[in-house]
Amino acid sequence: MYTIEGFYTTGDSFNTYDTSSVLDGVWILEVAKENLRRIKEHTNLRRARDNYISIATDWKTHVDSKKNELWFIEGTSYGMGKWEMNIKLLENDGSNKEYHLPWCGYFDHLTSAKVVGIQPNVSDLEFYV
């Protein structure tokens, strides 16, 4: 069985540091790999949103184009779009479940994520952003 660990930079207005968090989900390998792909797409959308805001372009059109993705979550959360801090991940039974992503706060920036084997001698799978 596998889970996903995200590595990110966090902090506040005065300090930053690197840390990591492991999601609560436990999946078979193929489901964990699909969830890693979803997290990468989610991260790419967040980064695109940040770039659009910085160049004063209409980023909402870009976000709207992702609303049909299986991982996208509608609604608002903490004054932002709920999708910004949460994601739908695939479960082993084929259903989707909402997860909070701890690396999606105001000062947080995901640097990599990997599928982590929770059994001894199981190799990890990862990506870097």
matplotlib code that plots the C-alpha trace (Angstrom):
import matplotlib.pyplot as plt

x = [0.0, 1.1, 0.5, 1.7, 4.2, 4.5, 7.7, 7.2, 8.5, 6.4, 6.8, 5.4, 6.3, 9.7, 10.9, 10.7, 11.7, 11.3, 9.0, 6.9, 3.5, 2.0, -1.7, -4.0, -5.0, -3.7, -3.9, -2.9, 0.0, -2.1, -4.5, -1.6, 0.0, -3.3, -3.5, 0.0, -0.9, -4.0, -1.8, 0.6, -2.3, -3.6, -0.2, 0.1, -3.2, -2.2, 1.1, -0.7, -3.2, -0.3, 1.4, -1.9, -2.4, 1.1, 0.7, -2.9, -4.4, -7.9, -6.9, -10.5, -11.0, -8.1, -9.5, -12.9, -11.4, -10.4, -13.8, -14.6, -11.4, -12.1, -9.9, -11.5, -13.7, -16.2, -17.1, -15.3, -13.0, -11.4, -12.3, -10.7, -11.8, -12.2, -10.1, -7.1, -6.5, -8.5, -8.6, -10.6, -8.4, -9.3, -10.1, -9.3, -13.0, -13.2, -15.0, -13.5, -12.8, -12.0, -8.6, -7.1, -3.6, -1.4, 1.1, -1.4, -1.4, -0.6, 3.1, 3.4, 5.0, 5.1, 8.5, 8.0, 5.7, 6.1, 4.3, 5.7, 5.5, 4.2, 5.5, 9.2, 11.3, 8.7, 10.3, 9.0, 7.7, 8.1, 8.0, 9.6, 8.0]
y = [0.0, 3.6, 7.2, 10.5, 12.9, 16.5, 18.6, 22.3, 25.7, 27.4, 30.2, 33.7, 37.3, 37.0, 33.4, 30.5, 26.8, 23.5, 20.8, 17.9, 16.4, 13.0, 12.7, 10.5, 8.3, 4.8, 3.4, 0.6, 1.6, 2.5, 4.7, 6.4, 7.2, 8.6, 10.8, 12.0, 13.0, 14.9, 16.7, 17.7, 19.1, 20.9, 22.4, 23.5, 25.3, 27.1, 28.2, 29.4, 31.3, 33.0, 33.9, 35.3, 37.4, 38.8, 39.9, 41.1, 38.7, 37.1, 34.0, 33.1, 31.9, 29.5, 28.2, 27.8, 25.6, 23.1, 22.8, 19.5, 17.8, 14.9, 16.5, 20.0, 21.2, 24.0, 26.4, 28.8, 28.2, 30.8, 33.6, 31.7, 29.1, 25.8, 24.2, 26.2, 24.2, 21.0, 18.3, 15.2, 12.1, 8.6, 5.9, 2.2, 1.5, 4.0, 6.8, 10.2, 11.8, 15.3, 15.9, 19.1, 19.8, 21.1, 22.7, 25.1, 27.9, 31.5, 31.2, 27.6, 26.4, 22.7, 21.7, 18.0, 15.1, 11.4, 8.1, 6.6, 2.9, 2.2, -1.3, -2.1, -2.4, -0.7, 1.8, 5.4, 7.3, 11.1, 14.3, 17.7, 21.0]
z = [0.0, -0.7, 0.3, -1.0, 0.6, -0.4, 0.1, 0.3, 1.5, 4.1, 6.7, 7.3, 6.3, 8.0, 7.7, 5.4, 5.9, 4.1, 5.4, 4.3, 4.9, 4.2, 3.1, 5.1, 2.2, 1.7, -1.9, -4.2, -6.5, -9.6, -7.6, -5.8, -9.2, -10.5, -7.3, -7.8, -11.4, -10.0, -7.5, -10.2, -12.3, -9.2, -8.6, -12.2, -12.0, -8.8, -10.4, -13.5, -11.4, -9.6, -12.9, -14.3, -11.3, -11.5, -15.1, -14.5, -17.0, -16.7, -14.7, -13.9, -17.5, -17.0, -13.7, -15.3, -18.0, -15.3, -13.5, -15.3, -14.0, -11.6, -9.0, -9.1, -6.1, -6.5, -3.7, -1.4, 1.5, 3.7, 1.3, -1.6, -4.1, -2.3, -5.1, -4.0, -0.8, -1.5, -4.1, -5.0, -5.0, -6.2, -3.7, -4.1, -4.6, -7.6, -5.7, -5.2, -1.7, -0.8, 0.8, 2.2, 0.8, 3.6, 1.2, -0.3, 2.2, 1.4, 2.1, 0.9, -2.3, -3.3, -4.6, -5.1, -4.2, -4.3, -3.8, -0.7, 0.1, 3.6, 3.6, 4.0, 0.8, -1.4, -3.8, -4.0, -7.1, -7.3, -9.3, -9.0, -9.9]

ax = plt.figure().add_subplot(projection="3d")
ax.plot(x, y, z, "-o")
ax.set_aspect("equal")
plt.show()
